[in-house]
């Protein structure tokens, strides 16, 4: 055991960079904890490993007494067999290594070495990746556990939790994957690197990597709102009046932004010009809808946006996605009103607007409010919008009453 232990300690010291002293201290502590019951009933015990020979011994600190010793005491007659000059009341270190100690020590030493190696590896991971938090790192898909993706980043294993994946993305073992490093967690038993592809910062880093003007600071990202796998709105501005920020991001024939959308599985990206004037900013953010006017309600931190009936579908977007992302991007509540609502005395929240639009559409085309609500949530806000839509697309809306919708279409187009 002694020679084997010395060989292992020397290997770890040279190959893993863990000092022999720290390993020996860890081993002594682990062996003492595991073998305390079998060593001696004394309260003050310690295990010592000779760094030269590798021999493992157990020692107890005992008080020298004249007779009737307790578990923490030693009679003077026996103590003087090893310490001739010892006096009553003094304390001595007395070897109490049990006969079966070699087997117990060997087993515990192996476990302690494995634990120290894991600890050292975790600390190395922390040191290696701490300054890369918030950056994109690349790895290889290894396996899947409970919906999570386990990724090999060469010097460490990482995990992409299911909530950090882009919806509908599929991977196979061996695939190369790029993700944003969220944090390094060395206190868990599993992978230490936690990564994400669904967070908005991932898109931000892709733009910084792909667009030279952003990397150089000529173009700045002013805001981002994202629904991963579906749509992202990102606002940009230029510090150089000669550089068009949107054009720089789009690139020649759209190649730059296309590279980013390809990385995101064809997620739609709207690049919006930033403006310090909140009215102009909101107008830009609501594109492709054309806005007639924007009123600011500072008290409610709300913008009242007026659009034509024809543009309301675009302003809301499918399932109100466009207006929802716009609101997140600019940081204001947005109240969209079409021409019929110009005389309204007070605005409504997005949810209230959708409900009102559904009630009006239900009455106009003769369907239930439930069916009208599904139509509005998918961007079909007006009668003209329903009439112009592809009938198959309307009938494929999840949850739609197909019979009721078919009857409505027959009436509208009859």
Secondary structure, 3 states (H helix, E strand, C coil): CHHHHHHHHHHHHHHCCCCHHHHHHHHHHHHHHHHHHHHCCCCCEEEEECCCCCCEEEEEEEEEECCCCCCCEEEHHHHHHHCCCCCCCCEEEEECCCCCHHHHHHHHHHHHHHHHHHHHHHHHHHHHHHHHCCCEEEEEEEEEECCEEEEECCCCEEEECHHHCCCCCCCCCCCEEEEEEEEECCCCCCCCEEEECCCHHHHHHHHHHHCHHHHCCCEEEEEEEEECCCEEEEEEEECCCCCCHHHHHHCHHHHHHHHHHHHCCCCEEEEEECCCCHHHHHHHHCCCCCCCEEEEECCCCEEEEECCHHHHHHHHCHHHHHHHHHHHHHCCEEEEECHHHCCCCCCCCHHHHHHHHHHHHHHHHCCCHHHHHHHHHCCCCCHHHHHHCCHHHHHCCCCCCHHHHHHHHHHHHC
